[in-house]
Amino acid sequence: MFFRLYFLFIFMTFFTSNLLAEEIAPFKFAQKYTIDDIMNSREKSESFIREYLMWEGEFFSIARDKEKELIYDGYMLDEKTGKTVKCRYWSAPSKECLDVALCVKAISGDPFAAILLASGDKEKAKEKAVKILTGKMDSYMDYYRDYPGYGGFMPWYYIKDKVTPTDNWMEYVPSLDNGEWIWALLVAEKSLRKEGYAQLADRYGDYLSMLQKNAVKIFYDKEAMKVRADVHILDMKDVNSGYETAHDRLKYITGEHGVHEGVMIVTYITLFGNLTEKEKEAIWKDIKMVRVEHKYGTTWQGYWGSAHESWAYLFMPYRNMTHYRDLFRIREIIRSRNAEERGYPGLTASIGKPGEDGYLSACGIEGVGSQPVEYNYVFAPYGAFPMILEFSDRQEGNYGLAWLLNMLKARKMQGPLGGGESGTNDGTLVSYSKTVDGTFPILVALMGGLEKETTQMLKDYGVYEEFIKVMEQEYDETFGGEPLKEPAGFALPSVSVPVDKLSDYVCEK
């Protein structure tokens, strides 16, 4: 009897101590909130956002090289504590664009950016953002001096003592990633100038002039009259290098590749490349959305329907046009309805593989892609970013935040660096990593993206009306025949990730 009572005492002590540890772990803030709070309480929704941004600030503060200020891919995490164990020291312009965007929001006085960078202190956040943007420009110029054949554009690269191309991007440069990056740089230059940082704005302006001068030479194939996807640089060290379409890789940004993230480089080349009208028309002729009638509404054909395919909406002012605003909203209705109908506890997107090192690309929305979806047994918090963007102009009633909250409540989806990367719907596995791609899109979306800033920038350059005209023509080509169908509204998650399969991160003091 004594021994049974003794072991019962030991068990209860252990069980109670674990419960207390969970209760006091400060990073497990999501447990304090409910979906009803997000949907119906402005005060609680705002509190959730503040706490979310405060913890993501822990990652933001270590997410880049402190000397060069270039963003890393992210970190591998300790499976017990969630703390960093190994830096993922590679990166790409597509990751830089997200970091630049957040700095733009900070120097513009965005209150959410101030929480992320400096616990709510707007002036301190501005100082940090300017420091980061200054260091970035130093690093961009250093890379250009080392590899002038890139013309100021960047490949995928390693960030060590020096910045060098990754092994598989030696003598090659991707247009897709650079297309994303250049739009963030354009807005950064205008925002810096507006906020009184004239000297740094001039440096960004000079760099952008170099990119504009080289963009067509590098990315436009005159004979094919198409925008190149991957480009072979004949001599990385020669400022007068020649360039050719990389025939052993993705050749051109055409078809559906020009509908998703690829649309950013195409739009840049046609607006800023000083091409003839005939050349512009030839480029856009090969780019066309495909109409899809899903049971929950009309949408465009995706590749997999992964959330990252809506990346351009974070930067480009498509939603200024009623047609695109409706199209974007319906896409997110379909995303939420599809997930709820299939019993998914979260939203999925191309992401790092839970349980092991690897990447799962074929994640998305069943029934809207040209490619089969294979890995929707996985959820990814960043899969909510387009839906968060859709509701970013309100503090409560944000369906995207409700889905994010439901995912964060899973085991190991909250840690000392903020939200988790990915997990399985059954709660058995998570990815022990924290990346920029899996985090920053949510942050930019919470701040409303760069839609308004890009609108003003395009007006300053005198090309806004052309942008609207081209995009309206692209819309009419596919959807102009009949109205969009929108038979359903947004859905909330109806199931949760099981929490009895894994333990949470241990909170170490």
LUMTI-316049 format. One record per residue (C-alpha): x, y, z; residue in three letters. Coordinates in steps of 0.2 Angstrom, whole numbers, padded with zeros to 4 digits, always signed. Example, Ala and Ser with C-alpha at 12.3 -4.5 7.8 and 13.67 -1.06 7.14 Angstrom:
LUMTI-316049
+0062-0022+0039ALA/+0068-0005+0036SER/
END
This chain:
LUMTI-316049
+0000+0000+0000MET/+0014+0012+0005PHE/+0023+0009-0012PHE/+0007+0011-0022ARG/+0004+0028-0013LEU/+0022+0033-0015TYR/+0022+0029-0034PHE/+0005+0038-0036LEU/+0013+0053-0027PHE/+0028+0053-0039ILE/+0017+0052-0054PHE/+0005+0066-0049MET/+0020+0077-0045THR/+0028+0074-0062PHE/+0011+0076-0071PHE/+0007+0092-0061THR/+0025+0099-0064SER/+0023+0096-0083ASN/+0006+0105-0083LEU/+0013+0119-0073LEU/+0028+0120-0085ALA/+0016+0121-0100GLU/+0005+0134-0091GLU/+0020+0146-0087ILE/+0029+0144-0104ALA/+0028+0162-0110PRO/+0029+0157-0128PHE/+0013+0147-0127LYS/+0002+0162-0128PHE/-0010+0155-0141ALA/-0018+0144-0128GLN/-0026+0159-0120LYS/-0037+0163-0136TYR/-0051+0155-0145THR/-0057+0156-0162ILE/-0072+0165-0155ASP/-0060+0178-0148ASP/-0053+0181-0165ILE/-0069+0182-0174MET/-0079+0193-0162ASN/-0068+0202-0150SER/-0058+0217-0156ARG/-0048+0218-0140GLU/-0044+0200-0139LYS/-0039+0199-0157SER/-0028+0214-0156GLU/-0020+0206-0140SER/-0017+0190-0150PHE/-0009+0200-0164ILE/+0003+0209-0152ARG/+0008+0193-0143GLU/+0011+0185-0160TYR/+0022+0199-0166LEU/+0032+0200-0150MET/+0037+0182-0151TRP/+0040+0183-0170GLU/+0052+0197-0165GLY/+0063+0185-0157GLU/+0066+0177-0174PHE/+0067+0193-0183PHE/+0081+0199-0172SER/+0092+0184-0177ILE/+0086+0181-0194ALA/+0100+0190-0204ARG/+0119+0191-0204ASP/+0124+0205-0191LYS/+0138+0212-0202GLU/+0130+0210-0219LYS/+0112+0212-0214GLU/+0107+0199-0227LEU/+0093+0188-0222ILE/+0096+0169-0219TYR/+0085+0155-0225ASP/+0083+0152-0206GLY/+0088+0140-0193TYR/+0087+0121-0187MET/+0080+0120-0170LEU/+0083+0109-0155ASP/+0070+0096-0153GLU/+0068+0098-0135LYS/+0069+0117-0132THR/+0065+0124-0149GLY/+0081+0135-0148LYS/+0093+0137-0163THR/+0106+0123-0166VAL/+0112+0127-0184LYS/+0110+0141-0196CYS/+0103+0139-0213ARG/+0116+0151-0220TYR/+0110+0151-0238TRP/+0097+0163-0245SER/+0090+0171-0261ALA/+0083+0188-0267PRO/+0065+0180-0264SER/+0069+0180-0246LYS/+0077+0197-0246GLU/+0061+0205-0253CYS/+0051+0199-0237LEU/+0064+0207-0226ASP/+0065+0223-0236VAL/+0046+0224-0235ALA/+0046+0223-0216LEU/+0059+0236-0215CYS/+0049+0247-0227VAL/+0034+0245-0215LYS/+0045+0250-0200ALA/+0052+0266-0208ILE/+0034+0271-0213SER/+0029+0270-0194GLY/+0018+0254-0196ASP/+0012+0250-0178PRO/+0014+0231-0181PHE/+0031+0233-0188ALA/+0036+0243-0172ALA/+0030+0229-0161ILE/+0040+0216-0172LEU/+0056+0226-0172LEU/+0056+0236-0156ALA/+0042+0231-0144SER/+0031+0245-0150GLY/+0044+0259-0151ASP/+0041+0267-0168LYS/+0057+0277-0168GLU/+0068+0263-0162LYS/+0060+0252-0175ALA/+0064+0265-0188LYS/+0082+0266-0183GLU/+0084+0247-0184LYS/+0076+0246-0201ALA/+0087+0260-0208VAL/+0102+0251-0201LYS/+0097+0235-0209ILE/+0093+0243-0226LEU/+0110+0252-0225THR/+0119+0236-0222GLY/+0110+0227-0236LYS/+0115+0240-0249MET/+0133+0238-0243ASP/+0132+0220-0246SER/+0123+0221-0263TYR/+0137+0233-0269MET/+0150+0221-0262ASP/+0142+0207-0272TYR/+0142+0217-0287TYR/+0160+0221-0286ARG/+0165+0203-0283ASP/+0153+0197-0297TYR/+0149+0211-0309PRO/+0143+0199-0322GLY/+0127+0197-0312TYR/+0123+0215-0316GLY/+0117+0219-0299GLY/+0105+0205-0298PHE/+0108+0190-0286MET/+0107+0171-0287PRO/+0104+0159-0273TRP/+0120+0162-0262TYR/+0129+0157-0246TYR/+0132+0170-0233ILE/+0149+0167-0224LYS/+0164+0178-0223ASP/+0160+0183-0241LYS/+0143+0181-0251VAL/+0146+0168-0264THR/+0134+0159-0276PRO/+0128+0142-0271THR/+0136+0128-0280ASP/+0120+0126-0292ASN/+0119+0144-0296TRP/+0137+0148-0301MET/+0135+0157-0318GLU/+0116+0157-0317TYR/+0103+0169-0311VAL/+0084+0166-0308PRO/+0072+0179-0314SER/+0058+0174-0303LEU/+0067+0178-0286ASP/+0074+0194-0293ASN/+0057+0199-0299GLY/+0051+0198-0282GLU/+0066+0207-0274TRP/+0066+0222-0286ILE/+0048+0227-0282TRP/+0053+0228-0264ALA/+0068+0238-0268LEU/+0058+0250-0279LEU/+0046+0254-0264VAL/+0061+0255-0252ALA/+0069+0269-0262GLU/+0053+0279-0262LYS/+0049+0276-0244SER/+0066+0281-0238LEU/+0065+0297-0248ARG/+0048+0301-0241LYS/+0054+0298-0223GLU/+0069+0309-0225GLY/+0083+0297-0227TYR/+0089+0305-0243ALA/+0106+0299-0244GLN/+0101+0281-0242LEU/+0087+0283-0254ALA/+0100+0290-0267ASP/+0110+0274-0265ARG/+0095+0263-0268TYR/+0090+0274-0283GLY/+0107+0272-0290ASP/+0106+0253-0288TYR/+0089+0253-0296LEU/+0095+0262-0311SER/+0109+0249-0313MET/+0096+0235-0312LEU/+0085+0244-0324GLN/+0099+0246-0337LYS/+0104+0228-0335ASN/+0087+0219-0333ALA/+0082+0218-0352VAL/+0100+0213-0357LYS/+0100+0199-0344ILE/+0082+0193-0343PHE/+0074+0197-0360TYR/+0077+0185-0375ASP/+0075+0196-0390LYS/+0074+0182-0403GLU/+0060+0173-0393ALA/+0052+0189-0387MET/+0050+0181-0370LYS/+0056+0184-0352VAL/+0069+0172-0347ARG/+0066+0161-0332ALA/+0084+0155-0328ASP/+0099+0164-0336VAL/+0116+0158-0340HIS/+0130+0171-0337ILE/+0144+0168-0348LEU/+0157+0177-0336ASP/+0152+0181-0318MET/+0167+0192-0316LYS/+0165+0202-0332ASP/+0154+0218-0331VAL/+0152+0216-0350ASN/+0147+0197-0349SER/+0135+0190-0362GLY/+0119+0181-0357TYR/+0109+0166-0364GLU/+0093+0157-0360THR/+0097+0142-0349ALA/+0091+0128-0360HIS/+0095+0115-0346ASP/+0083+0123-0334ARG/+0067+0132-0335LEU/+0068+0143-0350LYS/+0055+0156-0350TYR/+0042+0164-0339ILE/+0027+0159-0349THR/+0010+0151-0347GLY/+0006+0148-0328GLU/+0023+0152-0323HIS/+0019+0170-0328GLY/+0003+0170-0318VAL/+0010+0167-0301HIS/+0026+0173-0293GLU/+0034+0175-0311GLY/+0022+0189-0315VAL/+0032+0201-0305MET/+0048+0200-0316ILE/+0037+0200-0332VAL/+0027+0216-0325THR/+0044+0224-0321TYR/+0052+0221-0338ILE/+0036+0227-0347THR/+0034+0243-0337LEU/+0052+0248-0334PHE/+0062+0239-0348GLY/+0059+0252-0362ASN/+0052+0239-0374LEU/+0042+0242-0389THR/+0023+0239-0388GLU/+0025+0225-0400LYS/+0038+0217-0388GLU/+0027+0220-0373LYS/+0012+0212-0382GLU/+0022+0197-0387ALA/+0027+0194-0369ILE/+0010+0195-0362TRP/+0002+0185-0376LYS/+0011+0169-0369ASP/+0004+0172-0351ILE/-0013+0168-0348LYS/-0024+0163-0333MET/-0035+0148-0334VAL/-0053+0149-0327ARG/-0058+0135-0315VAL/-0076+0133-0309GLU/-0074+0125-0292HIS/-0089+0121-0282LYS/-0085+0135-0270TYR/-0082+0148-0283GLY/-0073+0153-0298THR/-0054+0154-0297THR/-0039+0153-0308TRP/-0029+0137-0311GLN/-0014+0136-0299GLY/+0001+0125-0300TYR/-0003+0116-0284TRP/-0014+0130-0276GLY/+0000+0132-0263SER/-0002+0149-0254ALA/+0015+0155-0260HIS/+0007+0156-0277GLU/-0001+0172-0271SER/+0015+0179-0266TRP/+0013+0194-0279ALA/-0002+0200-0270TYR/+0009+0205-0255LEU/+0018+0217-0266PHE/+0007+0222-0281MET/-0009+0232-0280PRO/-0020+0220-0289TYR/-0033+0222-0277ARG/-0035+0240-0282ASN/-0045+0233-0296MET/-0063+0226-0291THR/-0061+0210-0302HIS/-0045+0205-0294TYR/-0051+0209-0277ARG/-0066+0197-0280ASP/-0055+0184-0288LEU/-0043+0184-0273PHE/-0057+0183-0260ARG/-0065+0168-0269ILE/-0048+0159-0270ARG/-0047+0161-0251GLU/-0065+0155-0248ILE/-0061+0140-0258ILE/-0045+0137-0248ARG/-0054+0138-0231SER/-0069+0128-0237ARG/-0058+0114-0245ASN/-0048+0112-0229ALA/-0064+0112-0218GLU/-0073+0100-0229GLU/-0058+0088-0229ARG/-0056+0089-0210GLY/-0039+0098-0211TYR/-0035+0107-0195PRO/-0024+0119-0204GLY/-0020+0126-0221LEU/-0006+0119-0232THR/+0007+0126-0243ALA/+0024+0121-0250SER/+0035+0119-0235ILE/+0049+0110-0225GLY/+0045+0091-0222LYS/+0039+0087-0204PRO/+0050+0074-0196GLY/+0065+0075-0207GLU/+0076+0086-0218ASP/+0067+0089-0234GLY/+0054+0099-0244TYR/+0036+0096-0249LEU/+0032+0106-0264SER/+0015+0097-0270ALA/+0004+0105-0256CYS/-0011+0116-0260GLY/-0029+0115-0264ILE/-0036+0100-0272GLU/-0045+0103-0288GLY/-0038+0120-0293VAL/-0020+0115-0299GLY/-0012+0109-0315SER/-0002+0097-0304GLN/-0008+0084-0292PRO/-0008+0088-0274VAL/+0002+0074-0264GLU/+0006+0080-0247TYR/-0010+0088-0239ASN/-0007+0078-0223TYR/+0004+0092-0218VAL/-0001+0110-0212PHE/+0010+0125-0213ALA/+0005+0141-0203PRO/+0011+0152-0217TYR/-0002+0144-0228GLY/-0014+0157-0220ALA/-0005+0172-0226PHE/-0016+0176-0241PRO/-0032+0174-0230MET/-0024+0186-0217ILE/-0020+0198-0231LEU/-0038+0198-0236GLU/-0044+0203-0219PHE/-0029+0214-0215SER/-0040+0230-0215ASP/-0050+0224-0199ARG/-0045+0219-0181GLN/-0058+0206-0178GLU/-0067+0194-0190GLY/-0050+0189-0198ASN/-0053+0171-0204TYR/-0035+0169-0208GLY/-0030+0173-0190LEU/-0043+0160-0184ALA/-0034+0147-0195TRP/-0017+0153-0189LEU/-0023+0151-0171LEU/-0029+0134-0174ASN/-0012+0128-0181MET/-0002+0137-0167LEU/-0011+0127-0154LYS/-0003+0111-0160ALA/+0011+0104-0151ARG/+0028+0113-0154LYS/+0019+0126-0165MET/+0025+0139-0152GLN/+0042+0141-0146GLY/+0055+0153-0141PRO/+0057+0160-0158LEU/+0038+0161-0162GLY/+0027+0150-0173GLY/+0032+0133-0180GLY/+0036+0129-0198GLU/+0025+0114-0202SER/+0017+0098-0194GLY/+0006+0083-0199THR/-0012+0084-0197ASN/-0012+0069-0185ASP/+0000+0078-0173GLY/+0014+0065-0174THR/+0027+0075-0182LEU/+0034+0093-0184VAL/+0048+0101-0194SER/+0062+0107-0182TYR/+0066+0122-0192SER/+0061+0140-0193LYS/+0063+0149-0210THR/+0060+0166-0217VAL/+0048+0158-0231ASP/+0038+0150-0217GLY/+0036+0165-0206THR/+0038+0182-0215PHE/+0024+0181-0227PRO/+0012+0181-0212ILE/+0020+0196-0205LEU/+0020+0206-0221VAL/+0001+0201-0224ALA/-0003+0207-0206LEU/+0003+0224-0211MET/-0007+0224-0226GLY/+0007+0220-0238GLY/+0015+0234-0249LEU/+0000+0237-0260GLU/-0003+0255-0255LYS/+0016+0259-0256GLU/+0018+0251-0273THR/+0003+0260-0279THR/+0011+0277-0275GLN/+0028+0271-0282MET/+0020+0267-0299LEU/+0011+0283-0299LYS/+0027+0292-0295ASP/+0035+0283-0310TYR/+0020+0287-0321GLY/+0016+0269-0325VAL/+0002+0266-0314TYR/-0012+0268-0327GLU/-0002+0256-0339GLU/-0001+0243-0325PHE/-0020+0244-0322ILE/-0023+0243-0341LYS/-0012+0227-0344VAL/-0019+0218-0329MET/-0037+0222-0334GLU/-0033+0215-0351GLN/-0026+0199-0343GLU/-0042+0197-0332TYR/-0054+0200-0347ASP/-0044+0187-0358GLU/-0049+0174-0345THR/-0064+0180-0335PHE/-0072+0193-0345GLY/-0085+0182-0353GLY/-0096+0179-0338GLU/-0097+0185-0320PRO/-0087+0176-0306LEU/-0097+0163-0296LYS/-0096+0165-0277GLU/-0109+0153-0269PRO/-0101+0151-0252ALA/-0093+0161-0238GLY/-0077+0158-0228PHE/-0076+0143-0217ALA/-0068+0141-0200LEU/-0058+0126-0194PRO/-0069+0112-0187SER/-0056+0101-0180VAL/-0039+0103-0170SER/-0022+0095-0172VAL/-0022+0081-0159PRO/-0011+0085-0144VAL/-0008+0068-0136ASP/+0006+0062-0149LYS/+0020+0074-0145LEU/+0026+0084-0130SER/+0029+0103-0131ASP/+0045+0112-0131TYR/+0053+0113-0113VAL/+0054+0131-0107CYS/+0072+0133-0101GLU/+0075+0148-0089LYS/
END
